[in-house]
Amino acid sequence: MEQTNSKNEEAAAIERVASAAREVQAASVALEERFNAPDETALPTLPLARLTAAIDELQAARDDLDQLLARRSVH
């Protein structure tokens, strides 16, 4: 039972990292498109904020996964 919970927890953590990585990629593409738009002169504040938030979430997800894996290796 404990091993099943551990596997489920690990799978959820990996999915969180993957989802966050996809969001970083999507936010990066959106920011790049904004910079490449020929008629866009305003600063890309919203796309930049989205990318920053996505990177922060990816880092948090990776840190949590690292902690989970470290706990598993100790036990």
C-alpha positions in Angstrom: 0.0 0.0 0.0 2.8 2.4 1.0 4.7 1.6 -2.2 1.5 2.3 -4.3 1.1 5.7 -2.6 4.7 6.5 -3.2 4.4 5.6 -6.9 1.3 7.7 -7.3 3.0 10.6 -5.5 6.0 10.3 -7.8 3.8 10.1 -10.9 1.9 13.2 -9.9 5.2 15.1 -9.2 6.5 14.1 -12.6 3.3 15.2 -14.3 3.5 18.5 -12.5 7.1 19.1 -13.9 6.0 18.1 -17.4 3.0 20.3 -17.3 5.1 23.2 -16.0 7.6 22.6 -18.7 4.9 22.7 -21.4 3.6 26.0 -20.0 7.2 27.5 -20.1 7.4 26.4 -23.7 4.0 27.9 -24.6 4.8 31.1 -22.8 8.1 31.4 -24.5 6.5 30.9 -27.9 3.9 33.6 -27.1 6.6 36.0 -26.0 8.6 35.3 -29.1 5.6 35.9 -31.3 4.9 39.2 -29.6 8.5 40.3 -30.2 8.3 39.3 -33.9 5.0 41.1 -34.5 5.8 43.8 -37.0 3.2 46.3 -35.7 3.8 45.7 -32.0 5.7 48.6 -30.3 4.4 48.2 -26.7 6.4 46.3 -24.1 5.3 42.6 -23.8 4.4 42.9 -20.1 1.8 40.2 -19.9 3.6 37.6 -22.0 6.8 38.3 -20.0 4.9 38.0 -16.7 3.4 34.7 -18.0 6.8 33.3 -18.8 8.2 34.4 -15.4 5.4 32.7 -13.6 5.8 29.6 -15.7 9.5 29.4 -14.9 8.8 29.9 -11.2 6.3 27.0 -11.2 8.7 24.8 -13.1 11.4 25.5 -10.6 9.1 24.8 -7.7 7.8 21.6 -9.3 11.4 20.4 -9.9 12.4 21.2 -6.3 9.4 19.3 -5.0 10.2 16.3 -7.2 13.9 16.4 -6.0 12.8 16.4 -2.4 10.4 13.5 -3.0 13.1 11.5 -4.7 15.6 12.3 -2.0 13.1 11.1 0.7 12.6 7.9 -1.2 16.3 7.2 -1.5 16.8 7.6 2.2 14.1 5.1 3.1 
